[in-house]
Each structure stands twice: as C-alpha cells, then as structure tokens.
Amino acid sequence: MEAAETYPKHKSSILSTYKILAGGDFNDPQEMRRVFSTLDNFKYRDKWWVIDIAGNHLRLIAYINFTNKRCFVKHIVTHKEYDQLTKYYRENKE
C-alpha cells in the first residue's frame, strides 16, 4: 500500500486500518463508528467518509457505500494535506 511507504512511521496503523476496512461488514455509519469512533462525513462528496488514523496523525478519506458493502480508499494524508484537499473539493464540485 502506497501510504505505508509514504508514511513509514505510521505503517502499522495504516495496514491495520486497511485490514479492518477490507474485512469489515458494516451496515451503516453507526456500526462503523463502533470500530472507528472518529468516522465523519466528508461533506464535499457524496458517500465519502473521513477516519482519523495513526493516533490522529493521518486522515483516511474513503468512498463507502454501506448498502453495497463497498469501500474505496481515496486518500491517506496529513492534516495539512487534508485541509488542502478539502479546499480543492469545496471549490470543485462534482
């Protein structure tokens, strides 16, 4: 996984989160919050969600369709990079 190479200090947290998401069978956001308490809606894209990982050092942004049980990780970034992405997506609507 590219993010584990980009952020080697947080490799174990990234891989652990990925493993949980890949094997997860979450029916809705409330169920996922039992595992990822920081789960929050990314308001600039439909069905995109944010999870703080690596002790809140990184943010994972993913498309999650709970009905179809699909999860696609879009970005794993620092908070500074997250702010830049938020600005980009706010200014560039779908």
C-alpha positions in Angstrom: 0.0 0.0 0.0 1.4 3.3 -1.1 0.5 5.3 2.0 2.5 2.8 4.2 5.6 3.7 2.2 4.8 7.4 2.2 4.3 7.4 6.0 6.6 4.6 7.2 6.4 5.8 10.8 2.6 5.0 10.7 2.8 1.9 8.6 1.4 -0.5 11.2 -1.6 1.8 11.8 -2.3 2.2 8.1 -2.1 -1.5 7.4 -4.3 -2.3 10.5 -6.9 0.1 9.4 -6.8 -1.2 5.8 -7.2 -4.8 7.1 -10.3 -3.8 9.2 -11.9 -2.0 6.3 -11.2 -4.8 3.9 -12.7 -7.4 6.2 -15.4 -5.2 7.6 -19.1 -5.9 7.2 -20.6 -2.6 8.2 -24.2 -2.0 7.6 -24.3 1.7 8.4 -22.2 4.6 9.7 -23.2 3.9 13.3 -22.0 0.4 13.1 -18.7 1.5 11.6 -18.3 4.2 14.4 -18.2 1.3 16.9 -14.8 0.4 15.4 -13.7 3.9 14.1 -15.0 6.4 16.6 -13.7 9.4 14.5 -15.7 8.4 11.4 -17.2 11.6 9.9 -18.9 12.5 6.7 -16.8 14.3 4.1 -19.4 16.9 3.1 -18.0 17.8 -0.3 -18.5 14.4 -1.9 -21.5 12.0 -1.6 -20.7 8.8 0.3 -17.2 9.9 1.2 -16.1 9.5 4.8 -13.1 10.5 6.9 -11.4 8.4 9.6 -8.5 9.7 11.8 -5.8 7.1 12.0 -2.3 6.7 13.4 -3.1 8.4 16.7 -4.8 11.3 14.8 -1.6 12.0 12.7 -3.3 11.0 9.4 -6.7 11.1 7.8 -8.1 8.4 5.6 -10.7 9.6 3.1 -12.8 6.8 1.5 -15.9 6.3 -0.6 -18.1 4.0 1.4 -21.4 2.6 0.2 -22.9 0.8 3.1 -25.8 -0.7 1.1 -23.4 -2.5 -1.3 -20.7 -3.0 1.3 -18.1 -1.2 -0.9 -15.2 0.8 0.4 -12.6 2.5 -1.7 -9.8 4.4 -0.1 -9.3 7.7 -1.9 -6.6 9.4 0.1 -4.5 8.9 3.2 -3.0 12.3 4.1 -1.7 14.5 6.9 -4.0 17.1 8.4 -2.3 19.8 6.4 -2.8 17.8 3.2 -6.4 17.2 4.3 -7.0 20.9 4.5 -5.7 21.4 1.0 -7.9 18.5 -0.3 -10.9 20.0 1.5 -10.3 23.3 -0.2 -10.0 21.7 -3.6 -13.2 19.6 -3.3 -15.1 22.5 -1.9 -14.1 24.6 -4.9 -14.5 21.8 -7.4 -18.0 20.4 -7.0 -19.0 17.1 -8.7 
